[in-house]
Amino acid sequence: MKQSRRNFLKTSAVLGASVVGLSSAKPTKAAPQNILSDERMGVLVDTTACIGCRKCEWACKKAHDMPAGNIESYDDRTVFEKRRRPDAKALTVVNEYQNPNGKFPLNVKVQCMHCDHPACVSACIVGAFSKQANGSVIWDTDKCIGCRYCMVACPFQVPAFEFEKAWSPDIKKCDFCFDRTKTGLLPACVEICPMEVLTYGKRDELIRAAKEKIRLYPERYVNHIFGEYEVGGTSWMYLSSMDFTKVDFPKLSQNPAPGVTEAIQHGIFAYFIPPIAIYALLGGVMWLNKNRKHESHGEEE
Amino acid sequence: MEHFFKPTPIQKKFFTPIIMIVSVIALNGLIFLLGRFLFGIGAITNLNDQFPWGIWIGIDVAAGVALAAGGFTTAALGHIMHRDKYEVIIRPALLTAMLGYTFVAMSVMIDLGRYHFIWHPLIMWNGTSVLFEVGICVMIYLTVLYIEFLPIVTERFIGRVNLPGFLKKFNNTVDKLLRFLDKGLEKTMFIFIISGVVLSCLHQSSLGTLMVIAGPKMHPLWQTPILPLLFLISAICVGFPMVIFESIISSKSFGLKPETDVLSGLGRMVGPLLLIYLAAKLIDIVVRQTYVYLMEVNTESIMFTIELLLGVVIPLRMFFSRKISSTPAGLFIASGLVIFGVLLNRINNFIVAYTPPYAEASYFPSIGEISVTLGFIALEILLFRAFVMIFPIISVPQKVAPKTKYAIRGLFK
């Protein structure tokens, strides 16, 4: 008798612990990863050095097993006549802007900015996006349901979708060469760039380097590191000789993109208190009205 | 009481000339829908990387959810506030909500690139995602609506189970099952009814939060942190007008007398609700000083003005007028305007206000998108008609007093 009771207590304790363990482990397991490590890497893009050779576009496609074509075909500069955007077939593109003050046009490489507080990670319905310790914002094919809310949420309008595919279309965007950097390689675009436009390094060191560049060559750069503070900071940061709005960068505040949304969302769902309170209130009203009806209709029924 | 109303299956011919036209529209939508599944979203829609969401989300989902709000507002009025007078409209409103949400779910499904993973949110949770919250709430609410509808099914078939062919021997078992279900539901229905109202409040408001994350990509006339509040109030506003509108159309179509007394009673509640909404909307544009955008003439300012003037101010005045809100015609027009206003508001929030930074051209829905949207609406009308012919939904005056047990099954006595 005693034995069995002890056993019973033991089992219930184990059961209870495992239930608690499961329920507390679940959110961390299910919720998307969103790490902001001090060691996170970034890239500093010095647009004033870029010559628009578009080798990075080729290398990017090669690294991601996308049809890349002949590397010589990238010498074609007529593509600069139109502003291009990254899409499902090209995760990075270079655009060219005429510089009214300088002799040379300005070339700007575009790809995912890898935000420190990514709107896509916050928005994704199934948590397919995640911010990794090394700064990359990556995307998990196996989870995605193709709702395209990330595209609505992204302040840079970066995620692209394979609209032409009937079965299992993918979201496509720069993944900061997550598979390459894992093995110690440089991101493909950084590696191939012949002009050293792209500097890969720890984000805070890149900011220091960028500030130094602006201090040393104030006539070459505008005094603004795009991405240092925009939407709470991004892993990719830019230096430019022209105002950033003139080279098609969106004007953004310093607040993290998902900020207000998460505050509202957590307000409505604060520990489920508001929903439960409404439930209780409605239940009370219902009960009161039911009783009142009973009293007035007593003799009829 | 001079006459009794009892929900009765309507005995009419299914096909009329109008229903034929509706069927053609439905069929046309289904053909384009087939195209979407065979050739992909890009082939049928005008969506692209700049405009990831179009009318399938803006109208079918966002407006669809709002226009199905009649279900929870009438449930709150009839069941929670216990206003027995309005019992006659609960069933039609419930059916509208049930069909409406079913089509919302279907619209989400066809818009999803990877529709075969539609179940993922059930096991892959992201607590920070508004869409996740909306998705889960809508899924649960849809289930609740089906449960709320079950007593109508049991009422229809208890004692009348007549399966064809060799299934005949199960007649008794099915009947017993229905009786068991009916008994259980009668005792527990209040749980589902309150859940339905709570879930509706949650996702109606969260639907508004959905676009907040688009930040500066959304026009400041609509982009406001109180969007969830505005969405909730406007959903409550459109609940009764939707019931009135539909009830008048049903009566007309089935040759019944519109229940003007009940409907104008509903109408009298719409005026104050619209006033609250208008106040919230005006306070919002004053506090955020976005009225400056109304000084310039562009698509956004025109759409905003139409939405507020035609969809809120005019019906507000109409519903407050005793003379107008006591005639079927006046009620019909005023309700139609509120519905139009909320529909336009959802389109504005999800489509017009959305101005992505690198758009080459603005978005306008393709023939395929419009066809599918119209097709779904047509299908809903056809299903509604079929349901009211099969199930006791619309209240019809009775010659003899009905047995109370069956008239108020599923309600509280």
Boltz contact constraints between the chains, C-beta under 6 A:
constraints:
  - contact:
      token1: [A, 30]
      token2: [B, 125]
      max_distance: 6.0
  - contact:
      token1: [A, 31]
      token2: [B, 127]
      max_distance: 6.0
  - contact:
      token1: [A, 32]
      token2: [B, 126]
      max_distance: 6.0
  - contact:
      token1: [A, 85]
      token2: [B, 358]
      max_distance: 6.0
  - contact:
      token1: [A, 87]
      token2: [B, 49]
      max_distance: 6.0
  - contact:
      token1: [A, 119]
      token2: [B, 213]
      max_distance: 6.0
  - contact:
      token1: [A, 122]
      token2: [B, 128]
      max_distance: 6.0
  - contact:
      token1: [A, 123]
      token2: [B, 129]
      max_distance: 6.0
  - contact:
      token1: [A, 123]
      token2: [B, 213]
      max_distance: 6.0
  - contact:
      token1: [A, 124]
      token2: [B, 126]
      max_distance: 6.0
  - contact:
      token1: [A, 124]
      token2: [B, 129]
      max_distance: 6.0
  - contact:
      token1: [A, 125]
      token2: [B, 121]
      max_distance: 6.0
  - contact:
      token1: [A, 125]
      token2: [B, 129]
      max_distance: 6.0
  - contact:
      token1: [A, 125]
      token2: [B, 131]
      max_distance: 6.0
  - contact:
      token1: [A, 125]
      token2: [B, 132]
      max_distance: 6.0
  - contact:
      token1: [A, 125]
      token2: [B, 135]
      max_distance: 6.0
  - contact:
      token1: [A, 126]
      token2: [B, 120]
      max_distance: 6.0
  - contact:
      token1: [A, 126]
      token2: [B, 121]
      max_distance: 6.0
  - contact:
      token1: [A, 126]
      token2: [B, 124]
      max_distance: 6.0
  - contact:
      token1: [A, 127]
      token2: [B, 124]
      max_distance: 6.0
  - contact:
      token1: [A, 127]
      token2: [B, 126]
      max_distance: 6.0
  - contact:
      token1: [A, 143]
      token2: [B, 124]
      max_distance: 6.0
  - contact:
      token1: [A, 145]
      token2: [B, 112]
      max_distance: 6.0
  - contact:
      token1: [A, 145]
      token2: [B, 114]
      max_distance: 6.0
  - contact:
      token1: [A, 145]
      token2: [B, 117]
      max_distance: 6.0
  - contact:
      token1: [A, 145]
      token2: [B, 120]
      max_distance: 6.0
  - contact:
      token1: [A, 146]
      token2: [B, 112]
      max_distance: 6.0
  - contact:
      token1: [A, 146]
      token2: [B, 113]
      max_distance: 6.0
  - contact:
      token1: [A, 146]
      token2: [B, 114]
      max_distance: 6.0
  - contact:
      token1: [A, 147]
      token2: [B, 112]
      max_distance: 6.0
  - contact:
      token1: [A, 148]
      token2: [B, 52]
      max_distance: 6.0
  - contact:
      token1: [A, 149]
      token2: [B, 131]
      max_distance: 6.0
  - contact:
      token1: [A, 151]
      token2: [B, 52]
      max_distance: 6.0
  - contact:
      token1: [A, 152]
      token2: [B, 52]
      max_distance: 6.0
  - contact:
      token1: [A, 152]
      token2: [B, 53]
      max_distance: 6.0
  - contact:
      token1: [A, 152]
      token2: [B, 214]
      max_distance: 6.0
  - contact:
      token1: [A, 153]
      token2: [B, 213]
      max_distance: 6.0
  - contact:
      token1: [A, 155]
      token2: [B, 215]
      max_distance: 6.0
  - contact:
      token1: [A, 157]
      token2: [B, 356]
      max_distance: 6.0
  - contact:
      token1: [A, 157]
      token2: [B, 357]
      max_distance: 6.0
  - contact:
      token1: [A, 157]
      token2: [B, 358]
      max_distance: 6.0
  - contact:
      token1: [A, 160]
      token2: [B, 49]
      max_distance: 6.0
  - contact:
      token1: [A, 163]
      token2: [B, 41]
      max_distance: 6.0
  - contact:
      token1: [A, 163]
      token2: [B, 42]
      max_distance: 6.0
  - contact:
      token1: [A, 164]
      token2: [B, 40]
      max_distance: 6.0
  - contact:
      token1: [A, 164]
      token2: [B, 42]
      max_distance: 6.0
  - contact:
      token1: [A, 165]
      token2: [B, 40]
      max_distance: 6.0
  - contact:
      token1: [A, 166]
      token2: [B, 39]
      max_distance: 6.0
  - contact:
      token1: [A, 166]
      token2: [B, 40]
      max_distance: 6.0
  - contact:
      token1: [A, 168]
      token2: [B, 114]
      max_distance: 6.0
  - contact:
      token1: [A, 169]
      token2: [B, 113]
      max_distance: 6.0
  - contact:
      token1: [A, 250]
      token2: [B, 357]
      max_distance: 6.0
  - contact:
      token1: [A, 257]
      token2: [B, 215]
      max_distance: 6.0
  - contact:
      token1: [A, 258]
      token2: [B, 213]
      max_distance: 6.0
  - contact:
      token1: [A, 260]
      token2: [B, 212]
      max_distance: 6.0
  - contact:
      token1: [A, 260]
      token2: [B, 225]
      max_distance: 6.0
  - contact:
      token1: [A, 261]
      token2: [B, 212]
      max_distance: 6.0
  - contact:
      token1: [A, 261]
      token2: [B, 213]
      max_distance: 6.0
  - contact:
      token1: [A, 262]
      token2: [B, 128]
      max_distance: 6.0
  - contact:
      token1: [A, 264]
      token2: [B, 209]
      max_distance: 6.0
  - contact:
      token1: [A, 265]
      token2: [B, 130]
      max_distance: 6.0
  - contact:
      token1: [A, 275]
      token2: [B, 198]
      max_distance: 6.0
  - contact:
      token1: [A, 278]
      token2: [B, 198]
      max_distance: 6.0
  - contact:
      token1: [A, 279]
      token2: [B, 194]
      max_distance: 6.0
  - contact:
      token1: [A, 279]
      token2: [B, 198]
      max_distance: 6.0
  - contact:
      token1: [A, 282]
      token2: [B, 80]
      max_distance: 6.0
  - contact:
      token1: [A, 282]
      token2: [B, 194]
      max_distance: 6.0
  - contact:
      token1: [A, 282]
      token2: [B, 197]
      max_distance: 6.0
  - contact:
      token1: [A, 283]
      token2: [B, 194]
      max_distance: 6.0
  - contact:
      token1: [A, 285]
      token2: [B, 80]
      max_distance: 6.0
  - contact:
      token1: [A, 286]
      token2: [B, 80]
      max_distance: 6.0
  - contact:
      token1: [A, 289]
      token2: [B, 81]
      max_distance: 6.0
  - contact:
      token1: [A, 289]
      token2: [B, 82]
      max_distance: 6.0
  - contact:
      token1: [A, 290]
      token2: [B, 412]
      max_distance: 6.0
  - contact:
      token1: [A, 293]
      token2: [B, 82]
      max_distance: 6.0
